[in-house]
Each structure stands twice: as structure tokens, then as C-alpha cells.
Amino acid sequence: KAILLRVPDLGIKIEEGKRVSAAKLVLSVGRPGEPRLASIGRLLRPWNEAGDPLGANGVATWSHAISGNDGLQWERGGASGSNDSQAIPATQTSYANDVLTITGLATAVQQMADDPQQNYGFRLAFSNAVSFFSADSLASGPSLFITLEDAPVASAPDLQLLLVEPSADGALWNAVVKNAGDEATTGQTLTVTVPGRE
């Protein structure tokens, strides 16, 4: 009763300067009855699904993320170990017209987008037998809907050296520095090297 689902290329879908403010997963039910979601987590290790280049001998099973002679075992069966998946808290589900919707996934989706190499998808566990249409069903396959907002601009000082010139008697050098950042700063040290005067 555990389902693994991966959504690739999340980083490509999120434009620069934006962040995920809301995300929901929509699944179309393939058999009568309301699915009862027990938990949903973010997968923490790679796994192989049918149709991947490794072929039939490499597909994920209950005991293996990647089966075969050079495969990779789950820490616990069904990808339920703490090193297999990380629970996503405070999610909510709704069910209507044979469609299950899971909301509250913004933080997990942002983490996947921030580090595409660690985007292994979701683990969904159910307390009853379930069946959903797969991605092979173009009309009813799983969909991840993402809402974006402007990402906050990090506040920090940004010191820029505008001018360095000697004093009239040549004993001192005067520097003009501008803080082009959006945060004040104190106690900074500026080192300037003048050719021939090191």
C-alpha cells in the first residue's frame, strides 16, 4: 500500500526569482472507493521505476530501491525507513469525483526544485487498497500543480570601491566606498593595494 511518484525537472518549471507558495498533488482513482492516505513523504534516495534505462532487472521493489546484482536496498521495506523518506507534515486531502487532492506540499516541492539531484519524488502510504491512473494515461495521470510568488531578496551589505586617490601631500590615500546593499554595516576593513606602494 505504498506508492512512489517522481516529478522530474521541477527546477526548470520554477523561474529565477520565484519560490513555491503552494503545491498540490492530484491523483485520479482507478477503482471505486475513497483512498485513505496514511502519510506522504519526500523520498531521500534514488529508485528505479519500470521503463527506466536499467530495465526490468533494475526496477524498485518492496525491499529494493534498485533491484539486481548491483542494486540498492531500502533501509526498511516499502521505503519506510528514516533514510528512505522524510514525512511531510501538515498535509491535507480532499476527495471528490474519483479524484484525490493532496495539499500542503510547498516546502517539499521547493526542496526538490532547489536540489534537482536530490529530487527523488514522493512516497504515499495508504491504509486501504488503492489504484490510480499512471502517467501513461495522458488524460488522467497524476498532476502536480504549483503556485509561485516572488522570492524575498536577501538583505546584506554590498560595499563597492568607487575611488582611490592620494592626498595633496601624498602621505595618505583617500578611498570613497559606497554601500550598494540594503543592510547597514559597521566594523568592516577595506584593504587597498597600490602598485609600487605595497
N, C-alpha and C positions, 0 to 999 in steps of 0.2 A: 504494500500500500504506500510505497514511496515513489515519487516521480521526479526525474531530473529534467531540467529545462534550461537551455542555454540561449541567450540572445547576443549574438556577436555584433561587433562594430558599434558598440554604444558610444565610444569616443568620437566616432565620425558623425554621429547624429546630434551631438551637442556642440554647438558652435562656440568659438572662443569668446570669453567674456560673459558666458551664461552658466547657470547652475540649475540643477534639478530641484524644483519646488514641490512637485507631486509626481507620483508614478503609480500606475495600477496595471495589474495583470488580468487579462480577460481570457477565460477558457470556455470553449463550447463543449457541453456534455454530450457524450455519445451513447449513453444508456439512461433509462428512466431512473429518477431518484435524485435527491439533492446531495451533492458531495459534502462531507463533513470534514473540513480542514482541521487537522490537529496541530500542525505547525508549518512554518515556512522558514527556510534558512538560506543564507548565501553560501554556495559551495566554495571550499578553500583549496581544492586540489584538482588537477586535470582529470578528465574522464573521457571515455570514447563511446560515441553512440554509433548505432548501425549506420552504415553508409559512409563513415569516415575512411580516410585512406588506409588505415590499418586493417580494414576488412573485418570479416566475421569473427576471426580469432581474437580481435582486439577489443570487442565491444564490452561495455560496462555490464557487470552482473551484480547480484546481491552482495557477493563477497569481494569483488574486484572492481576498481575504477577502470582499469585496463586489464583485460584477461590475456592469456597467452604465456609463453615461456618467459618473456621479459616484461610481464605485466606489473601492475601496481595494485596492491590490496587496499581496501578501505580499512581505516582503523577499527571500525565496527560495521557489522553488516548493514547494508542499505544506506551507506554514507551517513550514519547516525553518530559517529564519533566526534569529539570536540575538535579534532584536527581535520575532520571531513567537511563539516559545515558549521556555520555560526548562525544561531537563531536570530530572526528579525523580529524585534518586539513591536507591540502596539499596532499590529496589522488588523484590518477589519475585512470581513467578507460579506457579500450580498449575493443572492441567487434569485434569478427571475428568467422565465422563458428559456430554460435549459442553458443558461449562461452563468458561470461563476465569476465574480469580480473580486479581486483581492487588492485592497488599497493600503497605503502606508508604507510604500516601498522606496520612497525618495532617497533616503540615506544610503540604502544598499545599492541602488542603481547609480548614485553618484560615485560611490566607491569603485564600482565596476568600470565606470567611464574614466575615472581618474587613473586607473592602473589596468589598461586593457589586457596586459599579460597575465593578470590575476583574475580575469573575468571568466569564471567557470559556470556561472548561471545560478539557478535556484534548485533547492531540494524542497519538494512539497510532500508532506506526510498526511495521510487521511485515515480516519477511524472506520471507514467503510470502503467496500469495493467500489472503484470508480473507473470510468472510461471517458477519455477526452479525444476530440479530433486533433490530429497531429498537424505539423507544419506542411505535410504533404497535401492536406486539404486546403486549397487556396482560399476558399470562401469562409471556412470555419476554423482555421488553425489558430493557435494561441497568438495573442497580440499584447504588446507592452506599450501602453500609452504614457507619454512623458510630457509634463508641463515644465517650461523653462522660465526663469526670471534672470534679471541682471545680477551677476555676481558682485559682491561688495568689493570695492577697491581697497587693497591693503594699505593701511596708513603707515608711513615710515619717512624718516628724513632722507633727503637726497641732496647731498652737498655737491655743488658744481663750482669749479675754479674758473673765474671769469678773467682775471688779470693778475699778473705778477710784474712789478716794476721796481727799480731801485729808488731809494730816497735821493734827495738832492745831493747829499754828500757821499752817497754810495756806501754808507756804513750799514744801512738796513735795507731790507726788501719789503715792500708792501704788497699784500695779496688781497684781492676782492673775491669773496666767496658768497655764493647765493644758495639758499636752501630752497630747492625747487620741489621738495616733497610736501606732504600735507600733515607733517607732525614736527613739532618743535624739537630741537636737540641742544644739549649742553655738554660741555666736557669733551668735545671732540678735538683730536690732534691732527693737524694738517702738516704733512712733510712735503717740501718742495725742493727739488734738486736743480740747481742752475749749472749748466755746463761750464767747466773751468773754475767753479767755486765750491766743489764738493768738500 
